[in-house]
Amino acid sequence: MRKIRKTFLYLLMIAILTIQVYPIFWIFMTSLKTTEEVQKGSTFALPATFNIHNYIRAVETSNLGLYFKNSIIVLLVTITALVLFSSTAAFALEKMRFRMNQWVLSFFLLGITIPIHVTLIPLFQIYRNSHLLNTYWALIVPQIGFNLPLSIYLFITFYKFVPDTIMEAAAIDGASIWRIFINIMLPMSKNCIITVVTMNTIFIWNEFVFANTFISDSKLKTIPIGLFDYIGAKGMVDWGATFSAISIFLLPVLIVYFLLNKGIIAGMTAGAVKE
């Protein structure tokens, strides 16, 4: 029975892995097919030859470099602000205990329950009146706001299991609260930072709703919006170039995830075992 259960578990894991990985594999394989293969060939067939002309056409027929630059600017500013704000807020809420800190924490966590779509019209009016439409800030500010609650929660989960005696020993040695945070707490939370960075990188890199609502200037489009460039006259789509652009779009996220995978697992399980 033990061997049967183990075999069933392995088969289940293989099935789940196939369901997760195959769409990405299919996108990369389709990006290498010719237009005729995409339109007339089998959807599940491998490309007859490795056709890199789709990638060349994807770069030449679209401002892909400009869209990459815009996405990277929004990503870097947003991630930096998220790590700074969430780590300091979580430290204050968990370690610098003050009156009504639980109420403040509940207020932050309430943001997780607010759907993004119900805020689009109010945000659009605010940005229009503030002249922030068609600016990077129209993408950066809401993403900081909506991703901040979960980031704070992850940092609080980690800080909760850091002994207070470490801070007390540093304070006795004359360290200020900022020195304790920067030199002790922040380096200790490296895996938590990696988790926050990776998780939010995926969300921000793939963000479509805010960019589609607040950006109409082609010079400020991010990659998810820029993919519309491959839709031609009468809705005709250059599928080879489209899948090539999607493949290029996916590569940074996949690279970040695989490079930081161990840190993500360590960060998500931080505090799971109390020593």
C-alpha positions in Angstrom: 0.0 0.0 0.0 2.9 2.4 0.8 4.3 1.8 -2.7 0.9 2.4 -4.3 0.4 5.7 -2.4 3.9 6.8 -3.3 3.3 6.0 -7.0 0.0 7.8 -7.0 1.6 10.8 -5.3 4.4 10.9 -8.0 1.8 10.6 -10.8 -0.2 13.4 -9.3 2.9 15.6 -9.0 3.8 14.9 -12.6 0.3 15.8 -13.8 0.3 19.1 -11.9 3.8 19.9 -13.2 2.7 19.2 -16.7 -0.4 21.4 -16.4 1.8 24.2 -15.0 4.7 23.9 -17.4 3.1 22.9 -20.7 1.5 26.3 -21.5 4.9 28.0 -21.2 6.6 25.3 -23.3 3.8 25.7 -25.9 4.3 29.5 -26.1 8.1 29.1 -26.7 7.5 26.3 -29.3 4.8 28.3 -31.1 7.1 31.3 -31.2 9.5 29.3 -33.4 6.9 28.2 -35.9 6.4 29.8 -39.3 3.1 31.6 -40.0 1.9 28.7 -42.1 2.6 26.2 -39.4 0.7 28.3 -36.9 -2.3 28.7 -39.1 -2.5 25.3 -40.8 -0.5 22.9 -38.7 -1.4 21.0 -35.5 -1.6 23.1 -32.4 0.4 20.5 -30.5 3.0 19.8 -33.1 6.6 20.8 -32.6 8.1 23.4 -35.1 9.6 21.8 -38.2 12.6 24.2 -37.9 13.7 26.7 -35.3 12.6 29.9 -37.0 14.1 32.9 -35.3 12.7 35.4 -37.8 9.7 35.8 -35.6 11.8 37.3 -32.9 13.5 39.6 -35.4 10.1 40.7 -36.7 8.8 41.1 -33.1 11.6 43.6 -32.4 11.4 45.4 -35.7 7.6 45.8 -35.9 7.1 47.1 -32.4 8.7 49.5 -29.8 9.6 46.5 -27.7 12.7 48.1 -26.3 10.7 51.2 -25.2 8.1 49.1 -23.6 10.8 47.1 -21.7 12.4 50.4 -20.5 9.0 51.6 -19.2 8.2 48.3 -17.5 11.7 48.2 -15.8 11.4 51.8 -14.6 8.0 51.1 -13.0 9.2 47.8 -11.6 12.4 49.2 -10.0 10.7 52.2 -8.4 7.7 50.2 -7.2 9.8 47.4 -5.7 12.2 49.7 -4.0 9.3 51.7 -2.4 7.5 48.5 -1.4 10.5 47.0 0.4 11.3 50.3 2.1 7.7 51.0 3.3 6.7 47.4 4.1 9.8 46.5 6.1 9.8 49.8 8.2 6.0 49.6 8.8 6.2 45.9 9.8 9.1 46.7 12.1 7.2 49.5 13.8 4.0 47.5 14.2 5.6 44.3 15.5 8.7 45.5 17.4 8.0 49.1 18.4 4.8 48.2 20.1 2.6 51.3 20.6 -1.0 52.0 21.5 -3.6 50.8 19.0 -0.9 49.1 16.8 -3.2 46.2 16.2 -5.8 48.6 14.9 -3.2 50.1 12.5 -2.2 46.6 11.4 -5.9 45.7 10.8 -6.3 48.8 8.7 -3.3 47.9 6.5 -4.5 44.3 6.1 -8.0 45.5 5.1 -6.4 46.6 1.9 -6.0 43.0 0.8 -9.8 42.7 0.6 -10.4 45.7 -1.7 -10.8 44.7 -5.4 -8.7 46.7 -7.8 -11.4 47.2 -10.3 -13.7 49.2 -8.0 -11.1 51.8 -7.5 -10.4 52.5 -11.2 -12.9 55.3 -11.7 -12.1 57.2 -8.5 -8.3 56.8 -9.2 -8.8 58.0 -12.8 -10.6 61.1 -11.6 -8.0 61.8 -9.0 -5.1 61.4 -11.5 -6.9 63.5 -14.1 -7.4 66.4 -11.6 -3.8 66.0 -10.4 -2.4 65.8 -13.9 -0.9 62.4 -13.3 -2.4 60.6 -16.2 0.2 59.4 -18.7 2.9 59.5 -16.2 4.9 56.8 -14.5 3.4 57.8 -11.1 -0.1 56.7 -12.4 1.3 53.2 -12.5 3.7 53.3 -9.5 1.4 54.7 -6.8 -1.5 52.3 -7.1 0.7 49.3 -7.3 2.5 50.3 -4.1 -0.8 50.8 -2.4 -2.4 47.5 -3.4 0.7 45.4 -2.9 1.7 47.0 0.4 -0.7 45.1 2.7 0.5 41.6 1.8 4.2 42.7 1.9 3.7 44.1 5.4 2.1 40.9 6.5 5.0 38.8 5.2 7.5 41.0 7.1 5.4 40.9 10.3 5.3 37.1 10.1 9.1 37.1 10.0 9.7 39.8 12.7 7.2 38.0 15.0 9.7 35.1 15.5 12.8 37.3 15.9 13.6 37.3 19.7 13.3 40.7 21.4 16.5 39.9 23.3 18.5 40.7 20.1 17.1 44.2 20.1 17.5 44.6 23.8 21.2 43.6 23.6 21.8 46.0 20.8 20.0 48.8 22.7 22.2 48.1 25.8 25.3 48.5 23.6 24.0 52.0 22.7 22.5 51.3 19.2 19.7 53.5 18.2 16.4 52.2 16.8 17.4 53.0 13.2 20.8 51.3 13.7 19.0 48.2 15.1 16.7 48.1 12.1 19.3 48.7 9.4 22.2 46.7 10.8 20.4 43.9 12.5 16.8 43.4 11.5 17.1 44.1 7.8 20.1 41.8 7.1 18.3 39.0 9.0 15.2 39.4 6.8 17.1 38.8 3.6 14.9 35.8 2.6 11.8 37.7 3.4 13.0 40.6 1.2 13.6 38.1 -1.6 10.1 36.7 -1.2 8.5 40.2 -1.3 10.7 41.3 -4.3 9.9 38.1 -6.3 6.2 38.0 -5.6 5.7 41.6 -6.4 7.9 41.5 -9.5 5.6 38.9 -11.0 2.5 41.0 -10.2 4.0 44.3 -11.4 5.6 43.0 -14.6 2.3 41.4 -15.6 0.1 44.4 -14.6 -2.4 45.3 -17.3 -5.4 47.0 -15.7 -3.8 50.2 -14.4 -1.6 50.6 -17.5 -4.6 50.1 -19.8 -6.7 52.6 -17.8 -4.2 55.4 -17.0 -1.8 55.3 -19.9 -2.8 56.3 -23.5 0.6 57.8 -24.6 2.4 55.2 -26.6 5.8 56.5 -25.2 4.8 55.3 -21.7 3.2 51.9 -22.5 4.5 48.9 -20.6 4.9 45.5 -22.2 1.4 44.0 -21.5 -0.2 47.0 -23.2 2.5 47.1 -26.0 1.5 43.6 -27.1 -1.6 45.1 -28.7 0.8 46.4 -31.4 0.8 43.0 -33.0 -3.0 43.2 -33.8 -3.1 44.4 -37.4 -5.9 45.7 -39.7 -9.3 44.0 -39.2 -8.1 42.2 -36.1 -5.5 40.1 -38.0 -2.7 39.0 -35.7 0.9 38.1 -36.6 0.9 35.1 -34.3 4.6 34.3 -34.8 5.7 37.8 -33.8 3.1 37.9 -31.0 4.3 34.6 -29.4 7.9 35.7 -29.8 7.1 39.0 -28.0 5.3 37.0 -25.3 8.3 34.7 -24.9 10.6 37.7 -24.5 8.1 39.2 -22.0 8.2 36.0 -19.9 12.0 35.5 -19.8 12.8 38.2 -17.1 10.1 36.8 -14.7 11.3 33.2 -15.2 14.9 34.2 -14.7 14.2 36.1 -11.5 12.1 33.3 -10.1 14.7 30.5 -10.8 17.5 32.6 -9.5 15.7 33.5 -6.2 13.7 30.3 -5.8 15.5 29.0 -2.7 15.2 32.4 -1.0 11.4 32.4 -1.8 10.9 29.1 -0.1 13.0 30.1 2.9 11.1 33.4 3.2 7.7 31.8 3.0 8.5 29.3 5.7 10.3 31.8 8.0 8.9 31.4 11.5 7.2 28.1 10.7 9.4 26.5 13.3 10.0 28.2 16.6 13.4 27.3 18.1 
